Amino acid sequence: MENEIRVCLFNMILEKLRRIGVSESEIGDDFDLVGSGLLNSLEFVEIVALLEKEFHCEIDYEAAFEKGELTTPGGLIRTFENHMHG
């Protein structure tokens, strides 16, 4: 499941990465998508909403933000995996 979430996430941000000349392989699990300026907060929320729709789940934003890693690919993927696997 992790790979499916990762592929979906990176497909959503691929155009942004191309615009700044960065490849997917250069983005580690701890890369802050919002803090880096790659995505603004609205774009990030839109991506989370699209992932929720794609994977038929709804995450608890408050709990996810408390962990402090939601805006990284690794944190986002773990958040969805944890939610989907209970």
C-alpha positions in Angstrom: 0.0 0.0 0.0 2.9 2.4 0.8 4.0 2.2 -2.9 0.5 3.0 -4.1 0.2 6.1 -1.9 3.7 7.2 -2.9 3.0 6.8 -6.6 -0.2 8.7 -6.3 1.4 11.5 -4.3 4.3 12.0 -6.6 2.0 11.9 -9.7 0.1 14.9 -8.1 3.3 16.9 -7.5 5.2 15.9 -10.6 4.5 19.0 -12.6 5.6 21.2 -9.7 8.8 19.2 -9.4 9.5 19.6 -13.1 9.0 23.3 -12.9 11.7 23.7 -10.3 14.0 21.2 -12.0 13.9 18.5 -9.3 13.4 14.8 -9.9 11.3 12.5 -7.8 14.4 10.6 -6.7 15.8 13.9 -5.2 12.8 14.1 -2.8 13.4 12.1 0.4 10.8 11.0 2.9 11.7 13.9 5.1 11.4 16.7 2.5 9.0 19.3 3.7 6.6 19.9 0.8 5.1 23.0 2.4 8.1 24.4 4.3 10.3 24.1 1.2 7.8 26.2 -0.8 7.0 23.5 -3.3 3.4 23.6 -2.2 1.5 26.3 -0.5 -0.9 25.3 2.3 -4.0 25.3 0.1 -2.3 23.1 -2.5 -1.2 20.7 0.3 -4.8 20.5 1.6 -6.0 19.8 -1.9 -3.5 17.0 -2.3 -4.6 15.5 1.0 -8.2 15.7 -0.1 -7.4 14.0 -3.4 -5.5 11.2 -1.5 -8.5 10.8 0.8 -10.8 10.4 -2.1 -8.4 8.1 -3.9 -8.0 5.8 -0.9 -11.5 6.1 0.5 -10.5 7.4 3.9 -10.5 10.6 5.9 -7.5 11.5 8.1 -7.6 13.4 11.3 -5.7 16.5 10.5 -5.3 17.6 14.1 -3.8 14.3 15.2 -1.6 14.1 12.1 -0.2 17.7 12.5 0.6 17.0 16.2 3.1 14.4 15.0 4.8 17.2 13.1 5.6 15.3 9.9 2.4 15.4 7.9 3.9 17.8 5.3 6.6 15.4 4.3 6.1 12.5 1.8 7.1 9.9 4.5 4.8 11.5 7.1 1.9 11.7 4.7 2.3 8.2 3.5 2.6 6.9 7.1 -0.5 8.9 8.1 -2.6 7.3 5.3 -1.2 3.8 6.0 -1.9 4.0 9.7 -5.4 5.3 9.1 -6.2 2.6 6.5 -4.7 -0.2 8.7 -6.3 1.0 11.9 
